[in-house]
Amino acid sequence: MTQTGNGLSVLRGQGYSRLFAAGLINGIGDRFSSVAMLALVLQLTGSGMAVGISLGVRVLPYLFMAPLGGMLAGRLPRKTIMMAVDIMRVPVALSFLWINGEDRLWLLYAGSFILAAGEAVYSPVRKSSIPLLAAPDSLLRINGLEQLMNGSVLILGAFTGGLVSLWFGPETAFVMNAASFLVAALLLWGLQFPHHAGETEAGTKHDASAEQSELQQGKAGRLRTLKYVAGGSLVLQVIIAYELLVPVINGWDNVLISVYAVQVFHAGDVGVGAFYAALGIGLSLSFFAGRLLKKRLLAVALAGLLAEGLLLMGISASSHFAAAFLLYILLSLSGGVGNACLDTLVMRETPSSMQPVIFGMLSAAGGSLIGVSMLSAGWLLDYVEPRQLGFAGGAGFAGIALLLGGYYLVRSKRKSLSRI
């Protein structure tokens, strides 16, 4: 059997296919609900402020709940956590059916907050489960599949969710979202974590040292993890800086994609859907592009960020909708390849016992910073033209890529000289 065939058989045997299917179904259902919620808010209020609040409450939980997910994954079986979160979100998703007027809009805000809190716990637990379900040499390919999944969610979830909400009403989308949580939990029920290399389902090693065991115990464990991150490998330091700097600007792009479609290209809701579909296409293509990569993953990730910056500047100068559509595909392709490389490097550079906490902290920081960035974009657009803000964001991405690349080269050179 070829090496590729062996890799595929390992994935099937260790259950990643179930994790992938659960994430796909979960994500599509969530997109259905998100589109329906925005439509419902606009239908009931016609207020942009109400839309902003509904989006804002989905970001806030990441600051507190994502680290909690990382802590729980070091204490409880990861499958149990993911199943419990999915099942608990079912009645919350169904509660949106009781919203029949503006006086009950608080149910939507509260429900959105709880659903986002569940996702904030679920996400780092799921991501830290991937290395337990795959051989080390399969991680890059699997993280490429994760980008393919995200792309499929954007294409199938956002586009199809809009059609479902339009044709059958938002109530149907809410029911389908609840059903997706239930189906995802049933898929995870059959998930079996292997016990190879001394790993248990909770991600700890049977022969782990006292220091690694303490990493999973309360405040002392979190402080040790932070110390490890701060003084860890040079690659990990660059990744942490990447995850802290990029979201500061990334929120601008999230806001601008709708502004470009509606205000710049005058394409309306169809244009918004088309641009999101372009992002989905790019993420899906990144899976196939990522299969060509073998080495220098950090350089590829930084090159992808530089390409994103240049493409954002190109989008800001585009005069035709079709040109912007194609540039968004290339933008998402570059970002998808970079994200797969970064996730793979984190999984390679950190012990399994630390991964839930690290992924939780990164998710908390990234989600919070993107939320602040989105708010700042809304404020800046009152004073700056969309194209100018988009160009500035692209220049910021390019600058971050060059800054981090320069930092890595300088530190690497100093380390090499110190060994002589």
Protein Blocks (a to p, Z undefined) as FASTA:
>chain_A
ZZklmmmmmmmmnommmmmmmmmmmmmmmmmmmmmmmmmmmmmnopaklmmmmmmmmmmm
mmmmmmmmmmmmmmmcfklmmmmmmmmmmmmmmmmmmpgbfklmmmmmmmmmmmmmmmmm
mmmmmmmmmmmmccfklmmmmmmmmmmmmmmmmmmmmmmmmmmmmmnojklmmmmmmmmm
mmmmmmmmmpccdfehhiafkopafkbcfklmmmmgcjllmmmmmmmmmmmcfklmmmmm
mmmmmmmmmmmmmmmmmmmmmmmnonojmlmmmmmmmmmmmmmmmmmmmmmpmbhklmmm
mmmmmmmmmmmmmmmmpcbfklmmmmmmmmmmmmmmmmmmmmmmmmmmpcfklmmmmmmm
mmmmmmmmmmmmmmmmmmmmmmpcfklmmmmmmmmmmmmmmmmmmmmmmmmmmmmmmmZZ
